[in-house]
Amino acid sequence: AALCLMDKPIDAVAFCHSGIPAASMLGKRLTQQVRTHTRLHAIYDKADEEVPISFPETIHQMFSLARCKVSLYWLQNGDGHEFLTEASDTVRRCATHWLDERQKRPDFML
């Protein structure tokens, strides 16, 4: 829900194994600056029994249609809704990618 209220971009957001309660508001509430500059990384497991497979795919499509920078990562080990090693390693890889990319571009947010 906090993402819906963001009027200034941040470098990146990762969300894991979660629903977004205000998903229907996202297209209306995200400013153009947030859509252009904030990277969104969705990390889900197809074995998760609490979040249906269609949800992350739909969220990814919705963010893409809203012209956001969004990536969808599927975990392979089948830990379901548990946030275990594979999920934390995926977030770490995303963060490493953010930092590497950030060093290669000018800082637009100062």
C-alpha positions in Angstrom: 0.0 0.0 0.0 2.9 2.4 0.7 3.9 2.1 -2.9 0.6 3.6 -4.0 1.3 6.7 -2.0 4.9 7.2 -3.1 5.1 10.6 -4.9 8.9 10.5 -5.2 10.9 7.7 -6.8 13.2 5.4 -4.8 15.8 3.3 -6.4 14.2 -0.1 -6.1 11.5 -2.1 -4.3 11.4 -5.8 -3.8 8.3 -7.6 -2.7 8.2 -11.3 -1.9 5.4 -13.8 -1.4 3.0 -11.1 -0.9 -0.2 -9.7 -2.2 -0.5 -6.0 -2.8 -3.7 -4.9 -1.0 -4.2 -1.8 -3.1 -3.3 -3.3 -6.4 -6.3 -1.7 -8.2 -5.1 1.8 -7.2 -1.5 1.4 -8.5 -2.2 2.6 -12.1 -4.0 5.7 -10.8 -1.7 6.6 -7.9 1.8 6.1 -9.1 3.3 9.3 -10.4 5.1 9.4 -13.8 8.4 10.0 -12.0 7.9 6.9 -9.8 6.9 4.8 -12.8 10.0 5.9 -14.7 12.7 5.7 -12.0 11.7 3.0 -9.5 12.5 -0.6 -10.2 10.1 -3.2 -8.9 11.2 -6.7 -8.3 8.5 -9.3 -7.5 9.8 -12.6 -6.1 7.3 -15.5 -5.8 7.2 -19.2 -5.5 4.9 -21.3 -7.7 4.6 -23.7 -4.7 3.1 -21.0 -2.5 -0.4 -22.1 -1.5 -1.4 -18.7 -0.1 -0.7 -16.7 -3.2 -2.1 -18.1 -6.5 0.2 -18.3 -9.5 -2.0 -15.9 -11.4 -1.5 -13.1 -8.9 2.2 -12.4 -9.5 1.7 -12.8 -13.2 -1.2 -10.3 -13.2 0.6 -7.8 -11.0 3.6 -8.0 -13.3 1.4 -7.4 -16.3 -0.4 -4.5 -14.6 2.9 -2.8 -13.6 4.2 -3.4 -17.2 1.0 -1.8 -18.7 1.5 1.1 -16.3 5.0 1.5 -17.8 6.8 0.7 -14.7 10.2 -1.0 -14.6 9.2 -4.4 -13.2 10.8 -7.9 -13.0 9.2 -11.1 -11.9 11.4 -13.8 -10.4 10.1 -17.4 -9.8 11.8 -19.3 -7.0 12.6 -22.9 -7.9 13.0 -24.8 -4.6 9.3 -25.0 -3.8 9.5 -23.5 -0.2 6.0 -22.1 -0.7 5.2 -19.1 1.4 8.3 -19.5 3.7 11.0 -16.9 3.2 14.0 -19.2 3.2 17.5 -19.2 1.7 16.5 -19.1 -2.0 14.2 -16.1 -1.5 16.8 -14.2 0.5 19.5 -15.1 -2.0 17.2 -13.7 -4.8 16.7 -10.5 -2.9 20.4 -10.2 -2.4 21.1 -10.7 -6.1 18.5 -8.0 -6.9 20.2 -5.6 -4.5 23.6 -6.4 -5.9 22.3 -5.7 -9.4 20.7 -2.4 -8.2 24.0 -1.3 -6.7 26.1 -2.3 -9.8 23.6 -0.5 -12.0 23.5 2.6 -9.8 27.3 3.0 -10.0 27.0 3.1 -13.8 24.5 5.9 -14.0 24.2 9.5 -12.8 22.4 10.1 -9.5 19.1 11.7 -10.6 17.7 11.7 -7.1 19.9 14.3 -5.3 
